[in-house]
């Protein structure tokens, strides 16, 4: 009935699942909660300045994408030096479920490709909205998505 | 980088989609997302990041919506008023930063309970008048001064609002009262004691006046 933005609660109810799934897939379950809080607090602060005809899902996933990038960066800073890692005997591979291996590989993709893949297949966003979320052209979004999929194909035989 | 065929990437895409669609995972994620959203709203409300908080309150009339800003209670809506349209109007008039959080509304819910039980004659919660225009404020301030059990006529209230011939306008302002019950517009009657109108329905007006013992006053005004 109105021409304005929906009440924030409605916006949160409508997009919390998509944001949650996106974050679980891009930063992992352990960090999803913090990123989720950061995403929606940032959204709440900026909300009244938003145009009423904005694509709210693409907008909030843009914020989630940035928060996921921040989380990845700080994780990289905390990363254990390579020489401290226990060497795993590659000849006796652990039985990793295929899906886990696939999602691990998603986590290893370059940031833009990772976001493109997760936004497309987890958040179910069309290419145009993926482009908005990661801040590039629609063609570039398509390319990132395709490159990400190609890399996954190389890592994980399906 | 090797460019793979479209078919290859399609199979990966199918695996990504398939995994994301697993029913149990989806249900667990939805619960986790709902929990995270609840925590977010509590935090936003506690830290003052939300401009309006709302919740529901039980009453003899059914479920009321109560909404407050940092200044105070801003809206009480009867069950027939569609929750979404009430919130959308608040979003347009005040701010879209609206969250469902009960803690800020606990005092008003308690006072309403006590009032409906007959244990409270005055409301102590702070009010936010920002949904009320200048004339409406004058009318509703005069209305707020009517004590429990008392009644005034539309003409009395119009006169106190500074427009002695404005009974009809005063009636409109009372009908548009965004904080009924707490701003007691039910205490304003027609000259001669007829109940007149009520935003929440005239039966509720009668019920509230009976609760307060104000119908006797209305009958007396008729004599």
Boltz contact constraints between the chains, C-beta under 6 A:
constraints:
  - contact:
      token1: [A, 1]
      token2: [B, 85]
      max_distance: 6.0
  - contact:
      token1: [A, 2]
      token2: [B, 88]
      max_distance: 6.0
  - contact:
      token1: [A, 2]
      token2: [B, 92]
      max_distance: 6.0
  - contact:
      token1: [A, 4]
      token2: [B, 91]
      max_distance: 6.0
  - contact:
      token1: [A, 4]
      token2: [B, 92]
      max_distance: 6.0
  - contact:
      token1: [A, 5]
      token2: [B, 96]
      max_distance: 6.0
  - contact:
      token1: [A, 7]
      token2: [B, 87]
      max_distance: 6.0
  - contact:
      token1: [A, 7]
      token2: [B, 91]
      max_distance: 6.0
  - contact:
      token1: [A, 7]
      token2: [B, 96]
      max_distance: 6.0
  - contact:
      token1: [A, 7]
      token2: [B, 98]
      max_distance: 6.0
  - contact:
      token1: [A, 8]
      token2: [B, 96]
      max_distance: 6.0
  - contact:
      token1: [A, 8]
      token2: [B, 97]
      max_distance: 6.0
  - contact:
      token1: [A, 8]
      token2: [B, 98]
      max_distance: 6.0
  - contact:
      token1: [A, 8]
      token2: [B, 99]
      max_distance: 6.0
  - contact:
      token1: [A, 9]
      token2: [B, 98]
      max_distance: 6.0
  - contact:
      token1: [A, 9]
      token2: [B, 99]
      max_distance: 6.0
  - contact:
      token1: [A, 9]
      token2: [B, 100]
      max_distance: 6.0
  - contact:
      token1: [A, 12]
      token2: [B, 37]
      max_distance: 6.0
  - contact:
      token1: [A, 16]
      token2: [B, 33]
      max_distance: 6.0
  - contact:
      token1: [A, 16]
      token2: [B, 37]
      max_distance: 6.0
  - contact:
      token1: [A, 17]
      token2: [B, 30]
      max_distance: 6.0
  - contact:
      token1: [A, 17]
      token2: [B, 33]
      max_distance: 6.0
  - contact:
      token1: [A, 20]
      token2: [B, 29]
      max_distance: 6.0
  - contact:
      token1: [A, 20]
      token2: [B, 33]
      max_distance: 6.0
  - contact:
      token1: [A, 21]
      token2: [B, 29]
      max_distance: 6.0
  - contact:
      token1: [A, 33]
      token2: [B, 36]
      max_distance: 6.0
  - contact:
      token1: [A, 36]
      token2: [B, 36]
      max_distance: 6.0
  - contact:
      token1: [A, 37]
      token2: [B, 40]
      max_distance: 6.0
  - contact:
      token1: [A, 40]
      token2: [B, 40]
      max_distance: 6.0
  - contact:
      token1: [A, 44]
      token2: [B, 44]
      max_distance: 6.0
  - contact:
      token1: [A, 44]
      token2: [B, 49]
      max_distance: 6.0
  - contact:
      token1: [A, 47]
      token2: [B, 96]
      max_distance: 6.0
  - contact:
      token1: [A, 47]
      token2: [B, 97]
      max_distance: 6.0
  - contact:
      token1: [A, 48]
      token2: [B, 95]
      max_distance: 6.0
  - contact:
      token1: [A, 48]
      token2: [B, 96]
      max_distance: 6.0
  - contact:
      token1: [A, 99]
      token2: [B, 19]
      max_distance: 6.0
  - contact:
      token1: [A, 102]
      token2: [B, 15]
      max_distance: 6.0
  - contact:
      token1: [A, 121]
      token2: [B, 16]
      max_distance: 6.0
  - contact:
      token1: [A, 121]
      token2: [B, 17]
      max_distance: 6.0
  - contact:
      token1: [A, 121]
      token2: [B, 20]
      max_distance: 6.0
  - contact:
      token1: [A, 122]
      token2: [B, 20]
      max_distance: 6.0
  - contact:
      token1: [A, 149]
      token2: [B, 9]
      max_distance: 6.0
  - contact:
      token1: [A, 149]
      token2: [B, 12]
      max_distance: 6.0
  - contact:
      token1: [A, 150]
      token2: [B, 4]
      max_distance: 6.0
  - contact:
      token1: [A, 150]
      token2: [B, 9]
      max_distance: 6.0
  - contact:
      token1: [A, 152]
      token2: [B, 12]
      max_distance: 6.0
  - contact:
      token1: [A, 153]
      token2: [B, 4]
      max_distance: 6.0
  - contact:
      token1: [A, 153]
      token2: [B, 8]
      max_distance: 6.0
  - contact:
      token1: [A, 153]
      token2: [B, 12]
      max_distance: 6.0
  - contact:
      token1: [A, 158]
      token2: [B, 11]
      max_distance: 6.0
  - contact:
      token1: [A, 158]
      token2: [B, 12]
      max_distance: 6.0
  - contact:
      token1: [A, 158]
      token2: [B, 15]
      max_distance: 6.0
